[in-house]
Amino acid sequence: MDHTDRRLLAILRSDGRASVSKLADMLKISRGTVQNRIDRLISQGVIAGFSARITAASDPHEVRAIMLIEITGGRTVALVNTLRGIPEIRALHTTNGAWDLVAEIQTENLAEFDRVLRHVRALDGVSKSETSLLLTTI
């Protein structure tokens, strides 16, 4: 990835619906070059897909949280595979420091959130967790 690819990705993060023409104009390159770069980034797995970002205010009952997870023993690979299979976990990250994983959780309501939280905490290999609800996006 070069500087232009990184600029293209930054624009797409803020406006995933930008047209190829608009992207070309913003990047000062041809539409064909933009399309080729997007196609290459998709084929390389850099761009995993395009989606609509919904504002948090659109669903006042939705619950979003960050869960920090500590793993014991050699269960990391199996645990990561299990966590990836939980649809309410929107993203999973490795990290440094006291915690091994960071999970971004999103559920329709508090009852679903409680179910997911209890499920993750009961998984073999999860020794400790700490969860923070995301209240307002600013």
TORDORO-963887 format. One record per residue: residue number from 1; x, y, z of N, C-alpha, C in turn. Coordinates in nm, 3 decimals, always signed. Each point is the difference from the previous one (the first is absolute). Layout:
{rec NUM {X Y Z} {X Y Z} {X Y Z}}
...
% end
This chain:
{rec 1 {+0.084 -0.118 +0.000} {-0.084 +0.118 +0.000} {+0.088 +0.123 +0.000}}
{rec 2 {-0.039 +0.094 -0.082} {+0.074 +0.125 -0.005} {-0.085 +0.113 +0.060}}
{rec 3 {+0.051 +0.121 -0.010} {-0.066 +0.117 +0.057} {-0.140 +0.019 -0.061}}
{rec 4 {-0.013 -0.019 -0.129} {-0.130 +0.018 -0.066} {-0.101 -0.104 +0.049}}
{rec 5 {+0.043 -0.124 +0.017} {-0.089 -0.103 +0.054} {-0.048 +0.039 +0.139}}
{rec 6 {+0.090 +0.048 +0.084} {-0.037 +0.039 +0.136} {-0.098 +0.119 -0.002}}
{rec 7 {+0.020 +0.094 -0.090} {-0.093 +0.114 -0.012} {-0.136 -0.049 -0.049}}
{rec 8 {+0.001 -0.092 -0.097} {-0.124 -0.057 -0.052} {-0.078 -0.069 +0.112}}
{rec 9 {+0.067 -0.080 +0.080} {-0.065 -0.069 +0.111} {-0.055 +0.098 +0.103}}
{rec 10 {+0.074 +0.106 +0.027} {-0.048 +0.100 +0.096} {-0.128 +0.067 -0.050}}
{rec 11 {-0.005 +0.031 -0.128} {-0.121 +0.061 -0.056} {-0.116 -0.099 +0.007}}
{rec 12 {+0.025 -0.126 -0.036} {-0.107 -0.100 +0.004} {-0.049 -0.026 +0.142}}
{rec 13 {+0.088 +0.012 +0.099} {-0.044 -0.017 +0.140} {-0.099 +0.108 +0.038}}
{rec 14 {+0.022 +0.122 -0.047} {-0.089 +0.109 +0.036} {-0.122 +0.008 -0.091}}
{rec 15 {+0.013 -0.047 -0.125} {-0.111 +0.003 -0.094} {+0.008 -0.122 -0.091}}
{rec 16 {-0.050 -0.112 +0.049} {+0.004 -0.125 -0.075} {-0.088 +0.001 -0.124}}
{rec 17 {-0.084 +0.101 -0.015} {-0.088 +0.010 -0.116} {+0.054 +0.096 -0.105}}
{rec 18 {+0.120 +0.052 +0.021} {+0.057 +0.093 -0.098} {+0.013 -0.069 -0.135}}
{rec 19 {-0.038 +0.072 -0.104} {+0.010 -0.056 -0.135} {+0.146 -0.006 -0.042}}
{rec 20 {+0.027 -0.085 -0.098} {+0.135 -0.011 -0.055} {+0.043 +0.136 -0.056}}
{rec 21 {-0.092 +0.071 -0.063} {+0.031 +0.133 -0.055} {+0.041 +0.097 +0.111}}
{rec 22 {-0.075 -0.002 +0.109} {+0.032 +0.088 +0.113} {+0.136 -0.038 +0.060}}
{rec 23 {+0.025 -0.130 +0.017} {+0.128 -0.046 +0.053} {+0.115 +0.043 -0.090}}
{rec 24 {-0.019 -0.015 -0.131} {+0.104 +0.039 -0.096} {+0.029 +0.149 +0.011}}
{rec 25 {-0.104 +0.079 +0.012} {+0.017 +0.145 +0.012} {+0.075 +0.035 +0.129}}
{rec 26 {-0.037 -0.063 +0.109} {+0.063 +0.028 +0.129} {+0.147 -0.042 +0.002}}
{rec 27 {+0.030 -0.111 -0.068} {+0.136 -0.055 +0.001} {+0.085 +0.054 -0.115}}
{rec 28 {-0.064 +0.071 -0.094} {+0.070 +0.055 -0.116} {+0.062 -0.110 -0.087}}
{rec 29 {-0.079 -0.108 -0.018} {+0.040 -0.109 -0.089} {-0.120 -0.038 -0.085}}
{rec 30 {+0.019 -0.082 -0.102} {-0.109 -0.035 -0.090} {-0.098 -0.097 +0.067}}
{rec 31 {-0.124 -0.001 -0.054} {-0.102 -0.092 +0.050} {+0.044 -0.144 -0.016}}
{rec 32 {+0.064 -0.032 -0.111} {+0.049 -0.136 -0.023} {+0.103 -0.042 +0.103}}
{rec 33 {+0.088 +0.093 +0.035} {+0.102 -0.029 +0.101} {-0.065 -0.025 +0.136}}
{rec 34 {-0.101 +0.081 +0.034} {-0.072 -0.020 +0.126} {-0.065 -0.138 +0.002}}
{rec 35 {-0.070 -0.034 -0.109} {-0.068 -0.129 -0.006} {+0.099 -0.116 +0.009}}
{rec 36 {+0.112 +0.013 -0.068} {+0.103 -0.105 +0.007} {+0.055 -0.015 +0.141}}
{rec 37 {+0.021 +0.113 +0.069} {+0.050 -0.005 +0.137} {-0.102 -0.066 +0.093}}
{rec 38 {-0.127 +0.037 -0.015} {-0.105 -0.060 +0.082} {-0.007 -0.151 -0.026}}
{rec 39 {+0.002 -0.039 -0.126} {-0.005 -0.142 -0.035} {+0.118 -0.076 +0.060}}
{rec 40 {+0.120 +0.060 -0.007} {+0.119 -0.065 +0.056} {-0.010 -0.012 +0.152}}
{rec 41 {-0.046 +0.108 +0.066} {-0.013 -0.003 +0.145} {-0.104 -0.103 +0.045}}
{rec 42 {-0.105 -0.018 -0.079} {-0.099 -0.103 +0.031} {+0.061 -0.139 -0.018}}
{rec 43 {+0.069 -0.021 -0.113} {+0.057 -0.132 -0.026} {+0.109 -0.037 +0.100}}
{rec 44 {+0.070 +0.100 +0.055} {+0.103 -0.026 +0.100} {-0.058 -0.015 +0.140}}
{rec 45 {-0.130 +0.022 +0.014} {-0.064 -0.013 +0.131} {+0.014 +0.123 +0.088}}
{rec 46 {+0.054 +0.108 -0.053} {+0.012 +0.124 +0.079} {-0.138 +0.059 +0.022}}
{rec 47 {-0.081 +0.005 -0.106} {-0.139 +0.042 +0.012} {-0.083 -0.127 +0.010}}
{rec 48 {-0.065 -0.017 +0.115} {-0.077 -0.121 +0.024} {-0.144 +0.014 -0.047}}
{rec 49 {-0.044 +0.121 -0.023} {-0.138 +0.022 -0.044} {-0.040 +0.143 +0.023}}
{rec 50 {-0.118 +0.031 -0.044} {-0.055 +0.134 +0.015} {-0.130 -0.012 +0.078}}
{rec 51 {-0.024 +0.093 +0.090} {-0.122 -0.007 +0.079} {-0.047 +0.139 +0.036}}
{rec 52 {-0.125 +0.007 +0.037} {-0.056 +0.126 +0.047} {+0.032 +0.017 +0.147}}
{rec 53 {+0.040 +0.119 +0.039} {+0.022 +0.029 +0.141} {-0.126 +0.068 +0.052}}
{rec 54 {-0.058 -0.058 +0.101} {-0.123 +0.051 +0.057} {+0.033 +0.080 +0.125}}
{rec 55 {-0.060 +0.117 +0.016} {+0.027 +0.080 +0.118} {-0.058 -0.069 +0.123}}
{rec 56 {+0.066 +0.016 +0.112} {-0.045 -0.063 +0.124} {-0.139 +0.050 +0.039}}
{rec 57 {-0.031 +0.123 -0.035} {-0.130 +0.058 +0.038} {-0.115 -0.066 -0.074}}
{rec 58 {+0.028 -0.073 -0.109} {-0.108 -0.061 -0.078} {-0.067 -0.115 +0.075}}
{rec 59 {+0.066 -0.061 +0.095} {-0.059 -0.107 +0.079} {+0.039 +0.021 +0.146}}
{rec 60 {-0.086 +0.066 +0.077} {+0.036 +0.034 +0.138} {+0.015 -0.120 +0.093}}
{rec 61 {-0.044 -0.119 -0.043} {+0.011 -0.118 +0.085} {+0.126 -0.082 -0.027}}
{rec 62 {+0.068 +0.031 -0.110} {+0.121 -0.074 -0.035} {+0.107 +0.019 +0.107}}
{rec 63 {+0.073 -0.107 +0.027} {+0.106 +0.004 +0.100} {+0.133 -0.029 -0.070}}
{rec 64 {+0.098 +0.088 +0.023} {+0.134 -0.020 -0.055} {+0.097 +0.000 +0.116}}
{rec 65 {+0.102 -0.085 -0.010} {+0.096 -0.012 +0.110} {+0.135 -0.046 -0.052}}
{rec 66 {+0.100 +0.025 +0.082} {+0.135 -0.052 -0.022} {+0.028 -0.097 +0.114}}
{rec 67 {+0.041 -0.121 -0.036} {+0.032 -0.101 +0.101} {+0.147 -0.035 -0.011}}
{rec 68 {+0.071 +0.012 +0.111} {+0.141 -0.038 +0.010} {+0.004 -0.142 +0.055}}
{rec 69 {+0.077 -0.086 -0.064} {+0.000 -0.142 +0.034} {+0.142 -0.049 +0.028}}
{rec 70 {+0.015 -0.072 +0.112} {+0.127 -0.067 +0.032} {-0.019 -0.149 -0.025}}
{rec 71 {+0.098 -0.060 -0.069} {-0.007 -0.141 -0.037} {+0.101 -0.079 +0.082}}
{rec 72 {-0.041 -0.119 +0.046} {+0.093 -0.088 +0.071} {+0.035 -0.119 -0.087}}
{rec 73 {+0.119 -0.053 +0.025} {+0.043 -0.122 -0.069} {+0.018 +0.021 -0.149}}
{rec 74 {+0.006 -0.109 -0.072} {+0.023 +0.003 -0.143} {-0.129 +0.001 -0.079}}
{rec 75 {-0.100 +0.069 +0.048} {-0.134 -0.001 -0.060} {-0.023 +0.116 -0.097}}
{rec 76 {+0.100 +0.078 -0.031} {-0.021 +0.121 -0.078} {-0.066 -0.027 -0.135}}
{rec 77 {+0.055 -0.091 -0.079} {-0.053 -0.025 -0.135} {-0.144 -0.049 +0.007}}
{rec 78 {-0.026 -0.097 +0.085} {-0.136 -0.054 +0.013} {-0.097 +0.107 +0.049}}
{rec 79 {+0.044 +0.080 +0.096} {-0.086 +0.104 +0.055} {-0.030 +0.107 -0.104}}
{rec 80 {+0.101 +0.041 -0.075} {-0.021 +0.100 -0.106} {-0.100 -0.053 -0.102}}
{rec 81 {+0.013 -0.126 -0.039} {-0.094 -0.059 -0.095} {-0.142 -0.001 +0.055}}
{rec 82 {-0.015 -0.032 +0.127} {-0.132 +0.000 +0.063} {-0.057 +0.142 +0.005}}
{rec 83 {+0.082 +0.096 +0.040} {-0.047 +0.139 +0.009} {-0.040 +0.055 -0.136}}
{rec 84 {+0.074 -0.037 -0.104} {-0.035 +0.045 -0.136} {-0.136 -0.052 -0.043}}
{rec 85 {-0.044 -0.110 +0.059} {-0.130 -0.058 -0.034} {-0.117 +0.062 +0.073}}
{rec 86 {+0.026 +0.093 +0.089} {-0.108 +0.067 +0.073} {-0.038 +0.125 -0.078}}
{rec 87 {-0.120 +0.003 -0.059} {-0.036 +0.111 -0.090} {-0.001 +0.137 +0.066}}
{rec 88 {-0.025 +0.005 +0.130} {-0.004 +0.129 +0.068} {+0.139 +0.060 +0.021}}
{rec 89 {+0.104 -0.080 -0.018} {+0.137 +0.054 +0.007} {+0.034 +0.052 -0.138}}
{rec 90 {-0.001 +0.132 -0.013} {+0.018 +0.066 -0.130} {+0.145 +0.004 -0.045}}
{rec 91 {+0.093 +0.004 +0.097} {+0.143 +0.002 -0.033} {+0.076 -0.059 +0.117}}
{rec 92 {+0.113 -0.060 -0.031} {+0.084 -0.062 +0.101} {+0.144 +0.042 -0.028}}
{rec 93 {+0.068 +0.047 +0.104} {+0.135 +0.053 -0.017} {+0.096 -0.063 +0.101}}
{rec 94 {+0.122 -0.028 -0.042} {+0.105 -0.033 +0.095} {+0.054 +0.132 +0.054}}
{rec 95 {+0.061 -0.006 +0.116} {+0.050 +0.124 +0.061} {+0.120 -0.033 +0.088}}
{rec 96 {+0.064 +0.103 +0.048} {+0.112 -0.019 +0.092} {-0.046 +0.034 +0.141}}
{rec 97 {+0.085 -0.020 +0.097} {-0.034 +0.036 +0.137} {-0.063 -0.116 +0.075}}
{rec 98 {-0.085 +0.033 +0.096} {-0.059 -0.100 +0.089} {-0.105 -0.087 -0.069}}
{rec 99 {-0.059 +0.048 -0.107} {-0.108 -0.072 -0.067} {+0.051 -0.061 -0.129}}
{rec 100 {-0.057 -0.114 -0.038} {+0.041 -0.070 -0.121} {-0.083 +0.038 -0.122}}
{rec 101 {-0.130 +0.022 +0.021} {-0.091 +0.031 -0.110} {-0.092 +0.116 +0.037}}
{rec 102 {-0.043 +0.072 -0.100} {-0.103 +0.102 +0.015} {-0.112 -0.036 -0.096}}
{rec 103 {-0.121 -0.014 +0.054} {-0.116 -0.033 -0.083} {-0.095 +0.119 -0.002}}
{rec 104 {-0.045 +0.034 -0.121} {-0.104 +0.103 -0.015} {-0.132 -0.073 -0.010}}
{rec 105 {-0.090 +0.030 +0.093} {-0.128 -0.070 +0.008} {-0.113 +0.097 -0.033}}
{rec 106 {-0.098 -0.050 -0.075} {-0.117 +0.080 -0.033} {-0.122 -0.092 +0.004}}
{rec 107 {-0.099 +0.038 +0.082} {-0.122 -0.079 +0.012} {-0.121 +0.091 -0.014}}
{rec 108 {-0.116 -0.061 -0.018} {-0.123 +0.076 -0.019} {-0.053 +0.060 +0.129}}
{rec 109 {+0.033 -0.061 +0.115} {-0.053 +0.047 +0.127} {+0.084 -0.055 +0.115}}
{rec 110 {-0.032 +0.043 +0.122} {+0.078 -0.043 +0.117} {-0.014 -0.149 +0.029}}
{rec 111 {-0.116 -0.058 -0.023} {-0.016 -0.143 +0.024} {+0.092 -0.082 -0.090}}
{rec 112 {+0.008 +0.037 -0.128} {+0.091 -0.068 -0.092} {+0.146 +0.023 +0.040}}
{rec 113 {+0.030 +0.122 +0.042} {+0.136 +0.031 +0.044} {+0.038 -0.088 +0.119}}
{rec 114 {-0.089 -0.013 +0.095} {+0.026 -0.083 +0.118} {+0.024 -0.145 -0.041}}
{rec 115 {-0.077 -0.050 -0.096} {+0.017 -0.138 -0.048} {+0.138 -0.018 -0.063}}
{rec 116 {+0.042 +0.095 -0.084} {+0.130 -0.010 -0.066} {+0.112 +0.009 +0.104}}
{rec 117 {-0.013 +0.091 +0.093} {+0.102 +0.018 +0.104} {+0.018 -0.128 +0.081}}
{rec 118 {-0.110 -0.061 +0.042} {+0.008 -0.124 +0.077} {+0.060 -0.113 -0.083}}
{rec 119 {-0.037 -0.005 -0.128} {+0.053 -0.105 -0.089} {+0.152 +0.012 -0.015}}
{rec 120 {+0.048 +0.121 -0.027} {+0.145 +0.020 -0.019} {+0.075 -0.032 +0.128}}
{rec 121 {-0.050 +0.047 +0.113} {+0.068 -0.023 +0.127} {+0.006 -0.148 +0.037}}
{rec 122 {-0.093 -0.080 -0.050} {-0.003 -0.143 +0.033} {+0.087 -0.084 -0.094}}
{rec 123 {+0.055 +0.060 -0.105} {+0.080 -0.077 -0.096} {+0.129 -0.050 +0.063}}
{rec 124 {+0.036 -0.122 -0.037} {+0.124 -0.060 +0.048} {+0.118 +0.081 -0.053}}
{rec 125 {+0.084 +0.047 +0.091} {+0.116 +0.080 -0.037} {-0.013 +0.146 +0.038}}
{rec 126 {-0.123 +0.046 +0.027} {-0.019 +0.138 +0.046} {+0.021 +0.000 +0.151}}
{rec 127 {+0.108 +0.062 +0.044} {+0.028 +0.002 +0.144} {-0.054 +0.124 +0.068}}
{rec 128 {-0.007 +0.109 -0.076} {-0.044 +0.126 +0.060} {-0.047 +0.090 -0.113}}
{rec 129 {-0.096 +0.088 +0.031} {-0.044 +0.098 -0.100} {-0.043 +0.127 +0.071}}
{rec 130 {-0.001 +0.106 -0.078} {-0.048 +0.129 +0.049} {-0.074 +0.064 -0.116}}
{rec 131 {-0.120 +0.049 +0.026} {-0.083 +0.052 -0.108} {-0.043 +0.142 +0.031}}
{rec 132 {+0.006 +0.084 -0.103} {-0.046 +0.138 +0.012} {-0.107 +0.025 -0.107}}
{rec 133 {-0.116 +0.050 +0.045} {-0.104 +0.038 -0.094} {+0.038 +0.131 -0.067}}
{rec 134 {-0.029 +0.011 -0.127} {+0.022 +0.124 -0.075} {-0.130 +0.078 +0.005}}
{rec 135 {+0.004 +0.117 +0.062} {-0.123 +0.075 +0.024} {-0.033 +0.097 -0.113}}
{rec 136 {+0.087 +0.094 -0.026} {-0.024 +0.101 -0.103} {+0.121 +0.010 -0.090}}
{rec 137 {-0.023 +0.000 -0.130} {+0.109 +0.021 -0.094} {+0.009 +0.149 -0.025}}
{rec 138 {+0.120 +0.054 +0.019} {+0.018 +0.145 -0.015} {+0.091 +0.033 -0.116}}
% end
